[in-house]
Amino acid sequence: MTVRRTTLPFTLLLDPVPADAPQTEFDDTFHEVDSDAPALRVGELSAQRGDGVFETLGVVGGHPQAVGPHLARLGTSAATCELPEPNTAQWLAAIAHVVDRVPHEGEVVLKLVYSRGVDSGPAPTAWLHATPAPDFAVVREDGIRAVTLDRGYPHGVAEQAPWLLMGAKTLSYAVNMAALREARRRGADDAIFLTHDGFVLEGPTSTVMLCRGDVYVSPLPSGAILHGTTQQSAFEHLRAAGERTEYRDMSVDELRSADAVWLLSSLRLAVHVTELDGRPMPVDSERTRTLNAALLARTV
């Protein structure tokens, strides 16, 4: 059968199926939506309150990347937010449905959204939205300037106040977007969040990784830090190449004195930090290139 390719953007609505539902075909639970047509109701809580979770993954040459880790994190975020457990088989089928229909040349952004639905509604709302990926070739080669920003709470607050949902990838991204605007006001491209007492957290849309001596380090995943899917792939690549990797708490002084710093994310992949808080940083361009080559080659 010849699959009909469609132009981007492309949206697929899901009728969420309970996680414990019998395995079956899911085609009748998918609804393709014209990009110019209305798709969500006014009472949708994802739009009104940011009450939902999401994942964003890249599709490179027709291959969706790190699907398993992304769906696992979607389930973790849903559990943290007390949403019904997503049906992984349905989401896998929906991703395959979208990938079959979008162009297989270059890179595509695929966003998965799982919302509490409509206020007093009967079920969650879910959809996938595919768009062309920006051209990240230049930033992957040239790197970025970053600033550190105080997140406003101390180390360990996620364990003390789990209702803050800091370890979930929620749709409430106003603070993250404000941080990026603040970084640009300070003449930088991106930001790295710190706790009030000087520990490194993550970027608004990325995970931090640094190199000191012969070891690559990322902040210890916790209730306050998302476990980055691209960061996990980067560590796998580094270990396969014989490098040492480590998760642990990281101070801002350690960040500023590192041999090299990268921000890792699903779409931009690995970008090295060329300047931090206005000060030049050492750069390992060759390591950045080998990381991105490995990340772009992922087919699972």
Steps between C-alpha positions, in 0.01 A plus 500: 500500500631847409484740792368847425756762604357826627636849536588652835366598746309180570274437801358172627241495781473191721210355692705380800457131578546378861843354565353162598275473193543180292755526221319582177520712188495871578426647156145595597635703797701736274358805326707703256429874523549756227763752608254787446208333679407548870601198708460581871204621704500832685484319834819301431708511819831478316429845357322647802737380775790315341358192672666221308832346401694473177804361323683624192705265287685529174431301184819475292479356150169336586627348827341620827774529762507366857132405491523263797666751737259775394192284560641380832547861610149589376367225728707624794379858447140381473530306827653802675210716382242232592388453140378158382787276394560539124451192284852450363387275215254764382765772510744279308236439235421872481869590458532241222185642335645851496848393387349301213331816373756778548796564268798271552761753395689708755381553857145530636378608845236272651326625815290266714244666729294331771257733680246467779241590238198722541395619845250243631555302180493121478858429388844643428585665171798391293658599173817490293620795294774480237681806365821561304806520725698824504844482342730430794816439292657835587434488874621138519827614343545845655348448846311744720547763769326427831426672828423351840166593658386446859192272496399648838500191722766300690650162424265220609174693470348242264515237772361744758216622274417231241175678409710754307527233224854605422598155372213483251511635145182703525341745258553782753803646323452872570801515735720314250409740220553799730849368578586485130379858454712609798802324352454693176465827692841420650652445156497119514322219313396272785490462877606251766288489816667494842354434841503794738800344677708453186435151360454440127157384386429504124424733212145617420487240220821302547722289727845611611813289444857605576844347468761526775823312442410150383136488613173627351249614762129589505295608802348211690143440369256578779157639567635839389672392177360317201705199392586619150452243223776653285730518801443128559588427136810719529618308808440170319713620208777624731511176699515298176800716401674411827431829680399533867158645581348604829179637648544717809421835652690777325584845638498817292873542569561156349292598197696822446838325530413202276716391207189514280122538546216381277122545501321189371145488364289284271495737203810715525696193623848590641613862497811619678496812717750753368431767762353480850389812686706711261821299542649285219483124558733227370343317205547142377366533144610152396310339788192703405521373141538136602214529749267650240598244238410224746177669608385562143567136414263365766221290349320395819 
